[in-house]
Amino acid sequence: MPKLNLNREPMPRQDPKLRGKNFNEVALGYSAEQALAEASRCIQCPKHSCVDGCPVEIDIPGFIKAIGDGDMPEAVRILKSKNSLPGICGRVCPQETQCEATCSLAKKEAPIAIGRLERYVADWERANMESIDSPIIQPTPTGKRVAVVGSGPAGLTAAADLAKLGHSVTIFEALHTAGGVLLYGIPEFRLPKEIVQAEVDYVASLGVKVELDSVVGKIFTIDELLNNGYDAVFLGTGAGLPMFMNIPGENLNGIYSANEFLTRVNLMKAYRFPEYDTPVKVGKRVAVIGGGNVAMDSARCALRLGAEEVYIVYRRSEVEMPARREEVENAKEEGIQFKILTNPKRFLGNEQNWVVGMECYEMELGEPDDSGRRRPIVKEGSEFVIDVDVVIVALGTTPNPLIASTTEGLETTKRGTVVASEETGKTVKDKVWAGGDIVTGAATVISAMGAAKRAAADIDEYLRG
């Protein structure tokens, strides 16, 4: 019996000294040889524990076996039977805490690089579209109409699943282009816009209509949709309302929310100035407050836009950081400086009301709080000042209140999230379902997709009586 290969194939990446100056994708993707070598590590265990860790229940051993057999069309078919957005998931989903964490090999050494293989299959399909003979099978129309509000990962997933089941689906997107947080929130160097557009195009190819510049809650309400021919509504509008610290000086010029900063950079293409004349101020010294993926994205964008020094300011230790380890490592390699166990007390401004400094506390960790992480405690008398000319606040988001405020009978929590069943996505309002960040608050792409799939299945059951 051949000896098991425990050496995980590394992901080729741009050199840190080069990538910190451009917005090209950092991870370059597997070659065919690397993908085959990584697929050969899968032991095809009978338990399929990796599937248990996948929120959308992809047949992971199946598509990996197809790669190993050299049958790429079959790998595509298996993957897309459960996941309509594989090019996106293969790049940004935290596989290390989900499917890879439950991989049988994880108990001994390195798990299978499931995300990297998923990306490889998706990229192979995109490069070989003309040679793939896999016509979309049109389902029998049910005559039922579903409105999907929002075109982020939850909205796209729900729309695709419902269209495959024969329902007539229309997505209503508030912005001028589809993709939601995938487009405005995640930088080009992590998720190229052409990948997002390709996935949106696939969903549209299933017969889904996409109405852009359509702000539900303004041009029409949820009740008006239901009264004008739609049999069900799925809410997938995400969580786009930024949270702030509410400390002195937070209204100074030069202080952004991460939402505004990343939207200017990504959606409005400030990174391609002057081709796109989008104003975004990036000074010499930038502080990003927070420890999640959004904070890493903001810091790495600031670096690429010309900042000389960029700091991640986080009140806990690096162990508690919610960002993916891969993104933390990438940020460090690019020269981002980490000021951990540090928390802002107030912002300092000049006579022109521009931020020039940030007074901070040193912190220490106490007992775990409700999140399970050790609670940060201020060290009295530890104040110090960091000189900055731009600050980006990346402390999380909550749902925009527009939908809730214009929809009678929709129950929300104190945080502004919509109350919906975790199993079915059903809200307390008749004919209305919800899933993703609008229900959970800011979370992961794949968890939003999993919620959307469960909601789509329940909507289908309801529509079929």
C-alpha positions, -999 to +999 in steps of 0.1 A: +000+000+000+015+034-010+024+058+018-001+086+024+011+120+012+006+145+040+023+174+022-003+199+012+003+217-021+012+253-014-007+281-032+014+301-056+012+338-047+026+371-059+058+382-042+049+404-012+072+432-023+054+434-057+018+428-046+018+456-021+019+480-050-008+465-072-044+453-070-038+421-090-050+389-074-025+377-047-032+340-049-024+328-084-043+294-083-031+259-088-017+246-120-032+213-134-002+194-119-007+209-085-044+203-085-039+167-095-013+162-068-035+178-041-066+157-053-044+126-050-041+132-012-078+126-006-083+092+009-120+091-001-130+081+034-164+065+038-176+090+064-174+121+041-169+142+072-159+171+051-194+174+037-207+177+072-186+208+076-199+224+044-228+248+049-241+241+013-233+203+015-211+200-016-202+164-025-165+172-018-151+137-022-170+134-055-156+165-072-121+158-059-123+123-073-134+137-106-103+160-106-081+130-099-098+110-127-091+139-151-129+144-157-131+181-152-167+185-167-179+160-141-160+179-114-178+211-125-212+193-126-208+179-091-196+212-076-223+234-092-251+210-084-249+224-048-229+257-052-238+283-078-208+305-068-178+282-067-153+308-081-162+331-052-163+304-024-130+289-035-114+323-029-130+339+002-147+312+022-131+302+055-126+265+046-101+262+075-129+264+100-155+245+080-150+217+055-112+215+060-116+215+098-137+183+095-115+166+069-102+132+082-066+142+074-069+172+097-066+148+127-031+138+116-016+167+096-027+190+068-063+187+056-071+186+019-070+221+003-106+219-005-111+256-012-081+257-035-094+228-055-129+244-056-113+275-071-093+254-096-125+237-109-144+270-112-115+287-130-111+257-153-148+259-162-145+297-169-115+291-192-131+262-211-167+273-215-167+268-252-156+232-250-180+221-223-211+205-236-235+209-207-267+227-217-288+241-189-317+218-183-349+240-182-372+229-154-409+227-158-423+262-150-444+263-118-461+296-127-450+310-093-431+343-090-405+351-063-389+384-056-353+383-042-342+415-026-304+419-028-278+403-051-251+394-026-242+357-019-275+350-002-297+366-029-278+350-058-279+316-041-316+317-033-324+330-069-304+302-085-319+275-065-355+287-070-349+291-107-336+256-110-368+245-093-389+261-120-400+293-104-399+327-120-373+348-101-365+385-101-336+400-081-340+436-070-306+452-065-302+487-050-268+494-067-260+499-103-244+465-106-251+431-091-229+413-065-236+431-032-208+428-007-189+406-030-185+436-053-182+466-029-167+450+001-140+426-011-109+440-029-098+430-064-066+414-050-088+389-031-118+385-054-115+399-089-146+416-102-146+395-133-151+364-111-181+380-094-196+390-128-191+355-142-211+340-113-238+367-117-240+359-154-244+322-145-273+329-122-289+351-150-284+322-175-308+301-153-336+326-163-332+349-133-340+386-140-319+412-124-334+446-118-306+472-109-310+506-093-341+492-075-342+502-038-369+482-022-384+502+006-381+534-016-395+527-051-418+500-037-423+481-005-423+444+003-461+445+006-464+462-028-443+434-043-466+408-028-497+427-039-484+429-075-480+393-085-451+379-064-460+348-045-430+350-021-402+373-011-367+364+000-347+392+018-310+389+013-299+426+017-270+418+040-257+441+067-244+474+052-248+498+081-214+505+097-208+505+135-187+532+152-170+536+185-188+567+197-157+583+212-146+619+211-133+632+177-149+605+156-165+631+133-132+645+123-123+646+086-101+617+075-120+591+095-139+566+073-161+537+080-146+506+063-179+504+043-173+538+028-136+533+022-140+499+006-170+510-015-150+539-029-120+517-036-139+486-050-173+495-064-163+531-075-128+519-086-107+545-068-079+520-072-079+528-109-076+565-105-074+586-127-092+564-151-121+565-125-122+599-109-133+587-074-119+608-045-104+588-016-079+603+008-051+580+019-025+597+040+010+586+049+000+570+082-032+550+083-048+532+113-074+505+108-094+497+139-106+461+140-093+425+136-116+409+110-113+403+073-127+437+066-100+453+086-073+433+067-089+443+034-090+480+044-054+480+056-041+462+025-060+486+002-045+516+020-011+502+015-017+497-022-030+532-025+002+547-013+002+548+025+037+546+039+027+531+073-004+511+080-015+499+114-040+473+125-053+484+159-070+456+178-081+455+214-075+418+219-045+396+211-038+381+177-052+347+189-087+362+192-086+379+158-116+368+137-098+373+104-087+343+084-051+333+093-042+335+056-053+371+054-033+380+086-002+363+072-007+381+038-010+415+056+021+409+077+041+399+047+031+431+029+043+452+058+011+460+077+020+467+114-001+451+141-008+470+173-026+444+194-040+448+229-046+485+219-079+504+219-086+540+209-097+564+236-102+595+214-092+611+181-071+642+179-077+669+152-060+701+139-075+735+134-089+724+100-108+695+117-086+668+101-075+639+122-038+640+132-036+615+160-053+588+180-050+585+218-051+548+228-052+526+258-031+495+263-053+466+271-050+433+289-072+402+287-096+391+314-121+362+316-140+351+285-171+371+276-203+360+258-184+355+225-161+330+242-131+353+237-112+368+267-126+402+276-103+432+270-097+454+300-081+488+300-047+492+317-052+524+338-026+551+331-014+534+299-025+561+274-003+569+244-007+586+210-003+572+175+002+599+148-022+593+119-038+612+091-064+587+081-084+563+103-106+535+090-132+520+114-138+483+107-158+472+138-186+454+120-220+462+105-257+459+111-286+457+086-298+489+070-331+497+087-349+507+054-366+473+048-377+468+084-390+504+087-411+500+056-424+465+061-453+461+085-453+429+105-416+421+100-400+414+134-365+426+142-340+423+171-324+451+191-295+449+167-317+455+137-315+420+123-346+403+109-360+375+130-362+343+109-361+306+115-326+292+113-339+260+097-362+275+071-355+312+069-392+320+074-400+353+090-431+360+111-445+379+081-466+358+057-448+349+024-415+365+035-382+347+041-348+360+049-312+347+051-276+358+055-263+389+072-297+405+075-306+377+099-273+369+116-254+402+113-221+403+095-209+367+089-193+347+061-202+343+025-208+306+027-230+308+059-252+333+040-254+309+011-263+280+033-291+300+049-303+310+014-304+274+002-325+263+032-349+292+026-352+284-011-361+248-003-388+260+022-401+286-003-404+259-029-423+236-005-447+265+003-453+274-033-461+238-042-486+237-015 
